[in-house]
Amino acid sequence: MKIPKRLAPLLEDGLIDDVIRQLMSGKEAMVFVVRSGEEVRCAKVYKEANKRSFRQSVDYTENRKVKNSRQARAMAKGSRYGREAQEEAWQNAEVDALYRLAAAGVRVPRPYNFHAGVLLMELVTDDTGNAAPRLNDVNFTPEQARAHFHTLLRQVVLMLCAGVIHGDLSEYNILLGSDGPVIIDLPQAVDAAGNNHARSMLERDVTNLTSYFGRFAPELLQTAYGKEIWALYEQGELRPDTPLSGHFTASDKPVDLHGVIREIDDARAEETARRLRMQASQ
């Protein structure tokens, strides 16, 4: 096939040896099957911002790290350089999340390289060696649905224990590989501790899984795993193997408002003291 322009640098630099075919074209990227030596991998080519249908909502990009203050100012102003920096940060978010999650044992495609705006990673395959289908293209028995649901629930917990929330998890970005479900598409992944929308995103991810698998196993629709998982995380009690019940009862214990205010005041006083020390040392 004709070599896509965006993949030419990878060929020139020896990261891939051949482009076999286009695998898919989604809302944010095009994915190609490529050959690297004796291995068949996939290359994710990110679409330009003006050609994507998935917008970089501030809910997702809140508190994302950038290289320096110049980039942060440019991104805030929306200058051309700022838009380029924002695009780079958007792409790097998926790369960083993949490496972070793979190290934590989460079932994601193994990343190999990120070069010239192209992510080179493992090609997830089914039992026959073909590219694995998405969950939305597969029908399940109730038993299969329950098994896959609880497998993915444990993956969500592993991700949260690693400090990451997918943010857009659904049957459309989970592949059914030969060894079970594999989570993909992570450019919108958020930091659980640094994003004010983390709780709602986590609960939405779990709700999406519950709604989908609930089509095949309706009893799953009566569960409240998302709220339970977040409550355990907030309390510092969530571990990769923490037992889950699917039940959640909201606490009716009154909020210690004065205690919260004291903590805020203490933090402000500590910050003021830090700034004074910095001024004194200059």
C-alpha positions as CSV (number, residue, x, y, z in Angstrom):
1,M,0.0,0.0,0.0
2,K,1.0,3.6,-0.4
3,I,3.0,4.7,2.6
4,P,1.1,7.4,4.6
5,K,3.2,10.6,5.0
6,R,3.1,10.5,8.8
7,L,4.7,7.1,8.8
8,A,7.6,7.9,6.5
9,P,9.9,9.1,9.4
10,L,9.4,5.8,11.2
11,L,10.5,3.9,8.0
12,E,13.4,6.3,7.5
13,D,14.6,5.8,11.0
14,G,14.3,2.0,11.0
15,L,11.5,1.8,13.6
16,I,9.2,0.0,11.1
17,D,10.1,-1.9,7.9
18,D,6.7,-2.0,6.2
19,V,3.1,-0.7,6.4
20,I,0.8,-3.7,5.8
21,R,-2.7,-2.1,5.9
22,Q,-4.9,0.5,7.7
23,L,-6.6,-1.1,10.6
24,M,-9.1,1.6,11.6
25,S,-9.8,5.4,11.6
26,G,-11.4,6.8,14.7
27,K,-12.4,10.1,16.1
28,E,-8.8,11.0,17.2
29,A,-6.4,8.8,15.2
30,M,-5.8,6.4,12.4
31,V,-4.3,3.0,13.2
32,F,-2.1,1.0,10.8
33,V,-0.7,-2.5,11.0
34,V,3.0,-2.4,10.4
35,R,6.0,-4.7,10.5
36,S,9.0,-4.2,12.7
37,G,11.6,-6.9,12.0
38,E,9.8,-10.2,12.5
39,E,7.0,-8.7,14.6
40,V,3.7,-7.2,13.5
41,R,2.7,-4.2,15.5
42,C,0.4,-1.2,15.1
43,A,1.1,2.4,14.6
44,K,-1.3,5.1,15.9
45,V,-1.2,8.3,13.9
46,Y,-2.9,11.1,15.7
47,K,-5.2,13.4,13.7
48,E,-4.6,17.1,13.8
49,A,-6.8,18.9,16.3
50,N,-9.0,20.5,13.6
51,K,-9.7,17.1,12.0
52,R,-10.7,15.4,15.3
53,S,-14.2,15.0,16.5
54,F,-13.0,14.4,20.1
55,R,-12.3,17.8,21.7
56,Q,-9.8,18.3,24.4
57,S,-12.2,19.3,27.2
58,V,-10.8,21.3,30.1
59,D,-12.2,18.5,32.3
60,Y,-9.6,16.2,30.9
61,T,-6.6,18.6,30.5
62,E,-7.0,20.1,34.0
63,N,-3.6,20.1,35.9
64,R,-1.7,18.3,33.1
65,K,2.0,18.8,33.3
66,V,3.8,20.8,30.6
67,K,7.5,21.2,29.9
68,N,7.8,24.8,31.2
69,S,6.0,28.0,32.2
70,R,6.4,29.4,28.6
71,Q,4.3,26.5,27.3
72,A,1.8,26.9,30.0
73,R,1.4,30.7,29.2
74,A,1.1,30.0,25.5
75,M,-1.5,27.3,26.0
76,A,-3.5,29.7,28.2
77,K,-3.3,32.4,25.5
78,G,-4.3,30.0,22.7
79,S,-1.4,31.1,20.4
80,R,-0.2,28.9,17.6
81,Y,2.7,27.7,19.7
82,G,0.3,27.2,22.6
83,R,-2.0,25.0,20.4
84,E,1.0,23.0,19.3
85,A,2.1,22.5,22.9
86,Q,-1.4,21.5,23.9
87,E,-1.5,19.0,21.0
88,E,1.9,17.6,22.2
89,A,0.7,17.3,25.7
90,W,-2.5,15.5,24.5
91,Q,-0.5,12.9,22.7
92,N,2.1,12.5,25.4
93,A,-0.7,11.8,27.9
94,E,-1.5,8.5,26.2
95,V,2.1,7.5,25.9
96,D,2.8,8.3,29.6
97,A,-0.4,6.5,30.6
98,L,0.4,3.4,28.6
99,Y,3.9,3.0,30.1
100,R,2.6,3.8,33.6
101,L,-0.3,1.3,33.4
102,A,1.8,-1.5,31.7
103,A,4.2,-1.2,34.6
104,A,1.3,-1.6,37.0
105,G,0.1,-4.8,35.3
106,V,-2.9,-3.2,33.7
107,R,-4.0,-5.0,30.4
108,V,-3.1,-2.3,27.9
109,P,-1.2,-2.6,24.6
110,R,2.5,-2.7,25.2
111,P,4.1,0.6,24.0
112,Y,7.3,0.4,22.0
113,N,8.1,3.9,20.8
114,F,6.6,7.4,20.3
115,H,8.2,9.1,17.3
116,A,7.2,12.1,15.1
117,G,3.6,12.1,16.6
118,V,3.1,8.4,16.0
119,L,2.7,5.8,18.8
120,L,4.2,2.4,18.0
121,M,2.7,-0.4,20.1
122,E,1.6,-4.0,20.4
123,L,-1.0,-5.3,18.0
124,V,-3.7,-7.0,20.1
125,T,-4.9,-10.2,18.4
126,D,-7.6,-12.8,18.9
127,D,-7.4,-16.6,19.1
128,T,-6.8,-16.8,15.3
129,G,-4.0,-14.2,15.2
130,N,-6.2,-11.5,13.6
131,A,-6.6,-8.0,15.0
132,A,-8.8,-8.3,18.1
133,P,-12.4,-7.0,17.8
134,R,-13.9,-4.3,20.0
135,L,-16.4,-5.4,22.7
136,N,-19.2,-3.7,20.9
137,D,-18.8,-6.1,18.0
138,V,-19.2,-9.2,20.2
139,N,-22.2,-10.9,21.8
140,F,-21.8,-12.7,25.1
141,T,-23.6,-15.2,27.2
142,P,-24.5,-14.1,30.7
143,E,-21.6,-16.1,32.2
144,Q,-19.1,-14.5,29.7
145,A,-20.5,-11.0,30.4
146,R,-20.1,-11.5,34.2
147,A,-16.6,-12.8,33.8
148,H,-15.4,-10.0,31.5
149,F,-17.2,-7.3,33.6
150,H,-15.3,-8.4,36.7
151,T,-12.0,-8.7,34.9
152,L,-12.4,-5.1,33.6
153,L,-13.6,-3.9,37.0
154,R,-10.3,-5.2,38.5
155,Q,-8.5,-3.4,35.7
156,V,-10.2,-0.1,36.7
157,V,-9.1,-0.7,40.2
158,L,-5.5,-1.4,39.1
159,M,-5.5,1.8,37.1
160,L,-6.8,3.8,40.0
161,C,-4.2,2.3,42.3
162,A,-1.6,3.5,39.7
163,G,-3.2,7.0,39.9
164,V,-4.9,6.9,36.5
165,I,-8.5,7.1,35.3
166,H,-9.3,6.3,31.7
167,G,-12.0,9.0,31.4
168,D,-13.7,7.6,28.3
169,L,-14.0,3.9,29.0
170,S,-16.7,2.0,27.1
171,E,-17.3,-1.0,24.9
172,Y,-15.8,1.0,22.0
173,N,-12.3,1.2,23.4
174,I,-11.8,-2.2,24.8
175,L,-10.5,-5.0,22.6
176,L,-11.3,-8.7,23.2
177,G,-7.8,-10.2,22.9
178,S,-6.9,-13.9,23.0
179,D,-6.2,-13.6,26.7
180,G,-9.2,-11.4,27.5
181,P,-10.1,-7.7,27.4
182,V,-7.5,-5.1,26.7
183,I,-8.0,-1.4,27.3
184,I,-7.1,1.1,24.6
185,D,-7.4,4.8,23.7
186,L,-5.9,6.7,26.6
187,P,-5.1,10.3,25.4
188,Q,-7.9,11.6,27.7
189,A,-6.6,9.7,30.8
190,V,-6.6,11.9,33.9
191,D,-4.5,11.9,37.1
192,A,-6.8,10.7,39.9
193,A,-5.3,12.9,42.5
194,G,-4.9,16.1,40.4
195,N,-8.2,16.4,38.6
196,N,-11.3,17.9,40.2
197,H,-13.5,15.8,37.9
198,A,-11.7,12.5,38.7
199,R,-14.6,11.1,40.8
200,S,-17.3,11.7,38.2
201,M,-15.0,10.3,35.4
202,L,-14.3,7.1,37.4
203,E,-17.9,6.6,38.2
204,R,-18.9,7.2,34.6
205,D,-16.3,4.7,33.3
206,V,-17.7,2.0,35.7
207,T,-21.3,3.0,34.7
208,N,-20.5,2.5,31.1
209,L,-19.1,-1.0,31.8
210,T,-22.1,-1.8,33.9
211,S,-24.6,-0.6,31.3
212,Y,-23.0,-2.6,28.5
213,F,-22.5,-5.9,30.3
214,G,-25.9,-5.4,31.9
215,R,-27.5,-6.1,28.5
216,F,-26.3,-9.7,28.8
217,A,-26.4,-10.1,32.6
218,P,-29.2,-7.7,33.8
219,E,-28.4,-8.2,37.5
220,L,-25.2,-6.2,37.0
221,L,-27.4,-3.1,36.6
222,Q,-28.3,-3.2,40.3
223,T,-24.7,-2.8,41.4
224,A,-22.8,0.4,42.5
225,Y,-19.2,-0.5,42.0
226,G,-18.1,2.9,40.8
227,K,-19.2,4.7,44.1
228,E,-17.8,1.8,46.2
229,I,-14.4,1.9,44.4
230,W,-14.1,5.7,44.7
231,A,-15.1,5.7,48.4
232,L,-12.4,3.1,49.1
233,Y,-9.9,5.2,47.2
234,E,-10.7,8.3,49.1
235,Q,-10.4,6.5,52.4
236,G,-6.9,5.2,51.3
237,E,-8.2,1.6,51.6
238,L,-8.2,0.6,47.9
239,R,-5.7,-2.0,46.9
240,P,-5.4,-4.1,43.6
241,D,-6.9,-7.1,45.4
242,T,-9.4,-5.3,47.6
243,P,-12.7,-7.3,47.7
244,L,-15.6,-5.5,46.2
245,S,-19.3,-6.1,46.9
246,G,-21.0,-3.8,44.4
247,H,-23.0,-2.2,47.2
248,F,-22.6,1.4,48.5
249,T,-24.2,3.3,51.3
250,A,-23.5,7.0,51.5
251,S,-22.2,8.2,54.9
252,D,-24.7,10.3,56.9
253,K,-21.9,11.5,59.2
254,P,-22.0,15.3,59.3
255,V,-19.0,17.1,57.7
256,D,-16.6,18.7,60.1
257,L,-16.7,22.1,58.4
258,H,-14.6,23.8,61.0
259,G,-12.0,21.2,60.6
260,V,-11.9,21.7,56.9
261,I,-11.6,25.4,57.3
262,R,-8.7,24.9,59.8
263,E,-6.9,22.7,57.3
264,I,-7.3,25.4,54.6
265,D,-6.0,28.1,56.9
266,D,-3.0,26.0,57.9
267,A,-2.2,25.4,54.2
268,R,-2.4,29.1,53.5
269,A,-0.2,30.0,56.4
270,E,2.4,27.4,55.3
271,E,2.4,28.7,51.8
272,T,2.8,32.3,53.0
273,A,5.7,31.2,55.2
274,R,7.3,29.4,52.2
275,R,7.1,32.5,50.1
276,L,8.6,34.7,52.8
277,R,11.5,32.3,53.1
278,M,12.1,32.4,49.4
279,Q,12.0,36.2,49.4
280,A,14.5,36.3,52.3
281,S,16.9,34.0,50.5
282,Q,16.9,36.1,47.3
